[in-house]
Amino acid sequence: MNDIFELADDLGPLKVIHVHEPGIGLKGVLVVDNVARGPSIGGVRMAPDATAGECARLARAMTFKNAAADLPHGGGKAVLVGDPKMPKARKETLIRGFCCALREVEQYIFGPDMGTDEECMAWVKDEIGRAVGLPRELGGIPLDEIGATGFGLSHAVDIAQEFCEFETRGARFVVQGFGAVGKHAARFLGQSGAVAVAVSDSRGTLYNPDGLDIEALIELKSAGKSVTEFAHGEKRDGDTIIDIECDIWIPAARPDVIHEGNVDRLKTRLIAQGANIPVTYAAEKILHQRGILNIPDFIANAGGVICAAIEYQGSGEAAALASIEDKLRRNTREVLETARREQILPRDAALAMARSRVEQAMSYRRWHIF
């Protein structure tokens, strides 16, 4: 628990709940970071190396993401320890058991994240009735199906090009983590005329300087295969994705993939963070010094949670997409204009904006815990 206490500050976290049920092999953590703006929304992440400290950092990212997107929600996150590729029956048991253990924590609304999807949220809905990112059959807006996060990221990139002196059409991009977020980011950028030259997943990197067929790669991934099994491209080790020269580099996998030890290997002009906390703050400072523009995670990848909030309010897909486009374009411009005007990191500009909104919400409330 020491890592949690070290991360605590005047904003939170409000609650840290460890769930352990040896009988079914269940180990998980929920962090409700801040609920001054309303009940927290955050995804349930499943990974074999999930930790409470990482969960707390992700929960804080959700607090800032929801505030930056001006949503009536606070930030939270849940992590389950386990391989997301485990047999479906066992995964269902763990997720159902996890949400049942957290049934009384009404300050947290479950959503999909890395390792979970709309079917998982259907299980949560069945057990406790408190989930977003549901299948269409349950009245939800399936985030993975429509690519809400990738859709929003493409709009953030479209605004950022004005600050980078290049156009999206013809720009060469790389996606590190060709999964639920990465594949849709690639699809929408491709529709804007950008060219994917490299993508990666957990089994390696695929590179083709002449451009990759994104739709064919999406079909390949839907069949449960790796991008490295695609015929038209050079297969490389997964880590080499960092070294490929491009205009736009999109981290869409795990936290801290870019850090002080490897940031100098990046050869790009723009980083659009599709994953949560994929670049350390120290690395972001180095990128800023090198003149590489960086759109922070909770600005660039807010499309998914905006969609979830719209679903929670009872609205449909059209309203969600319109809201994502409006909020992502407006927030990206505001953050990048502030960063340029004040000569500060885009993350510092984004943090100041989000923190002020959270603190203002806290000032209106007698208690910050309800």
Residue pairs with C-beta under 8 A, 6 or more apart in sequence:
1 16
1 52
3 51
3 52
3 53
3 56
4 13
4 16
4 31
4 52
4 53
4 56
7 13
7 53
7 56
7 57
7 60
11 33
11 34
11 60
11 63
11 355
11 358
11 359
11 362
12 32
12 33
12 34
12 59
12 60
12 63
12 75
13 31
13 32
13 33
13 34
13 56
13 59
13 60
14 32
14 33
14 34
14 35
14 107
14 368
14 369
15 30
15 31
15 32
15 105
15 107
16 29
16 30
16 31
16 32
16 52
16 56
17 29
17 30
17 31
17 32
17 102
17 105
18 28
18 29
18 52
19 26
19 27
19 28
19 29
19 30
19 98
19 101
19 102
20 26
20 27
20 28
21 97
21 101
24 93
24 94
24 97
25 82
25 94
26 80
26 94
26 97
26 98
26 101
27 80
27 81
27 82
28 50
28 78
28 79
28 80
28 81
28 98
28 101
29 50
29 51
29 52
29 55
29 78
29 79
30 55
30 76
30 77
30 78
30 102
30 105
30 108
31 52
31 55
31 56
31 58
31 59
31 76
31 77
31 78
32 40
32 59
32 74
32 76
32 105
32 107
32 108
33 40
33 56
33 59
33 60
33 62
33 63
33 74
33 75
33 76
33 77
34 40
34 63
34 74
34 75
34 358
34 362
34 368
35 74
35 107
35 368
35 369
35 370
36 74
36 358
36 361
36 362
36 364
36 365
36 368
37 66
37 67
37 71
37 72
37 73
37 74
37 357
37 358
37 361
38 71
38 72
38 73
38 74
39 73
39 74
39 106
39 107
39 108
39 109
40 59
40 62
40 63
40 66
40 73
40 74
40 75
40 76
40 107
40 108
40 109
41 62
41 66
41 71
41 73
41 74
41 75
41 76
41 109
41 111
41 132
41 305
41 308
41 309
41 312
42 58
42 59
42 62
42 75
42 76
42 77
42 78
42 108
42 109
42 111
42 113
42 305
43 77
43 78
43 110
43 111
43 112
43 113
43 114
43 116
43 133
43 304
44 78
44 79
44 80
44 95
44 98
44 110
44 111
44 112
44 113
44 116
44 120
44 124
45 55
45 58
45 77
45 78
45 79
45 80
45 113
45 114
45 115
45 116
46 79
46 80
46 81
46 82
46 83
46 84
46 91
46 113
46 114
46 115
46 116
47 79
47 80
47 81
47 82
47 84
47 114
47 115
47 254
48 81
48 82
48 83
49 81
50 79
50 80
50 81
51 79
52 79
54 79
54 255
55 77
55 78
55 79
56 77
57 255
57 277
58 77
58 79
58 255
58 276
58 277
59 75
59 76
59 77
60 75
61 75
61 77
61 276
61 277
61 297
61 298
62 74
62 75
62 76
62 77
62 276
62 298
62 305
63 74
63 75
63 354
63 358
64 75
64 298
64 350
64 351
64 354
64 355
64 358
65 75
65 297
65 298
65 299
65 301
65 302
65 305
65 354
66 73
66 74
66 75
66 305
66 309
67 75
67 354
67 355
67 357
67 358
67 361
68 298
68 299
68 302
68 331
68 350
68 353
68 354
68 357
69 302
69 305
69 306
69 309
69 327
69 331
70 327
70 357
71 305
71 306
71 309
72 309
73 109
73 305
73 309
74 107
76 107
76 108
76 109
77 113
78 98
78 102
78 108
78 110
80 94
80 95
80 98
80 115
82 91
82 94
84 91
84 114
84 115
84 116
91 120
92 120
92 123
95 116
95 120
95 123
95 124
96 123
96 124
96 126
96 127
99 110
99 123
99 124
99 127
99 128
99 130
99 131
100 127
100 128
102 108
102 128
103 127
103 128
106 130
108 130
109 130
109 131
109 132
109 308
109 312
110 121
110 124
110 128
110 130
110 131
110 132
111 121
111 131
111 132
111 133
111 143
111 304
111 305
111 308
112 118
112 120
112 121
112 133
112 143
112 144
114 179
114 180
114 253
114 254
117 133
117 144
117 180
118 133
118 134
118 135
118 140
118 142
118 143
118 144
118 145
119 135
121 131
121 132
121 133
121 134
121 135
121 140
122 131
122 134
122 135
122 138
124 130
124 131
125 131
125 134
125 138
132 140
132 308
132 309
132 311
132 312
133 140
133 141
133 142
133 143
133 144
133 304
133 307
133 308
133 311
134 140
134 141
134 142
134 311
135 142
136 142
136 145
140 311
141 148
141 307
141 308
141 310
141 311
141 316
141 317
141 320
143 149
143 180
143 304
143 307
143 308
144 180
146 307
146 317
146 321
147 183
147 184
147 185
147 187
147 188
148 184
148 303
148 304
148 306
148 307
148 320
148 321
148 324
149 180
149 181
149 184
149 185
149 274
149 301
149 302
149 303
149 304
150 181
150 182
150 183
150 184
150 185
150 186
150 187
150 188
150 274
150 303
151 184
151 188
151 303
151 321
151 324
151 325
152 300
152 301
152 302
152 303
152 304
152 306
152 324
152 325
152 327
152 328
153 181
153 185
153 188
153 250
153 272
153 274
153 300
153 301
153 303
153 328
154 185
154 188
154 189
154 191
154 192
155 324
155 325
155 328
155 329
155 332
156 272
156 295
156 299
156 300
156 328
156 329
156 332
157 168
157 189
157 248
157 270
157 272
157 295
157 300
158 168
158 192
158 329
159 328
159 329
159 332
159 333
159 336
160 270
160 272
160 293
160 295
160 332
160 336
161 167
161 168
161 171
161 270
163 293
163 336
163 340
164 247
164 269
164 270
164 293
166 247
166 269
168 189
168 192
168 193
168 194
169 192
169 193
169 194
170 193
170 194
170 195
171 193
171 194
171 195
171 247
171 248
172 194
172 195
172 196
172 197
172 245
172 246
172 247
172 248
173 186
173 189
173 194
173 195
173 196
173 197
173 246
173 247
173 248
173 249
173 250
174 196
174 197
174 198
174 199
174 241
174 244
174 246
174 248
174 249
174 250
174 268
175 182
175 183
175 185
175 186
175 196
175 198
175 199
175 200
175 250
175 252
175 274
176 182
176 199
176 200
176 241
176 242
176 249
176 250
176 251
176 252
176 253
176 257
177 200
177 201
177 251
177 252
177 253
177 254
177 274
177 275
178 186
178 199
178 200
178 201
178 217
178 221
178 227
178 252
179 201
179 221
179 252
179 253
181 252
181 274
181 275
181 301
181 304
182 199
182 250
182 252
182 253
182 274
183 214
183 217
183 218
183 221
185 250
185 252
185 272
185 274
186 196
186 199
186 214
186 217
186 250
187 214
187 215
187 218
189 196
189 248
190 196
190 214
194 247
194 248
195 211
196 211
196 212
196 214
197 207
197 208
197 209
197 211
197 212
197 244
197 246
198 205
198 206
198 207
198 208
198 212
198 241
198 244
198 246
199 205
199 206
199 212
199 217
199 227
199 241
200 206
200 227
200 238
200 241
201 221
201 226
201 227
201 228
201 238
202 226
202 238
203 226
203 227
203 228
203 238
204 226
204 227
204 228
204 235
204 236
204 237
204 238
205 227
205 228
205 235
205 236
205 237
205 238
205 239
205 240
205 241
205 244
206 212
206 217
206 227
206 228
206 230
206 233
206 234
206 235
206 236
207 233
207 234
207 236
207 240
207 244
208 232
208 233
208 234
212 230
212 232
212 233
213 232
216 230
217 227
217 230
220 226
220 227
220 229
220 230
221 227
228 235
242 258
242 262
242 265
242 266
243 265
243 267
244 267
245 267
245 268
246 267
246 268
247 268
247 269
247 270
248 268
248 269
248 270
248 271
248 272
249 266
249 268
249 270
249 271
249 272
250 271
250 272
250 273
250 274
251 257
251 258
251 271
251 273
251 274
251 275
251 278
251 279
252 274
252 275
252 278
253 275
253 278
254 275
254 278
255 275
255 276
255 277
255 278
256 277
256 278
256 279
256 280
257 275
257 278
257 279
258 266
258 271
258 278
258 279
258 280
258 283
259 279
259 280
259 282
259 283
260 280
260 282
260 283
260 286
263 279
263 283
263 286
263 287
264 286
266 287
266 292
268 292
269 292
269 293
270 292
270 293
270 294
270 295
271 279
271 287
271 292
271 293
271 294
271 295
272 295
272 300
273 279
273 294
273 295
273 296
273 297
273 300
273 301
274 297
274 300
274 301
275 297
275 301
276 297
276 298
276 301
277 297
278 297
279 287
279 294
279 297
281 347
284 294
284 296
284 345
284 347
285 345
287 294
288 294
288 345
288 346
293 336
293 346
294 345
294 346
294 347
295 332
295 335
295 336
295 346
296 335
296 346
296 347
296 350
296 351
298 350
298 354
299 328
299 331
299 332
299 335
299 346
299 350
300 328
300 332
302 324
302 327
302 328
302 331
303 324
303 328
306 320
306 323
306 324
306 327
306 328
307 320
307 321
307 324
310 316
310 319
310 320
310 323
311 320
331 350
331 353
334 353
335 346
335 349
335 350
335 353
336 346
336 349
338 344
338 349
338 352
338 353
339 345
339 346
339 348
339 349
342 349
362 368
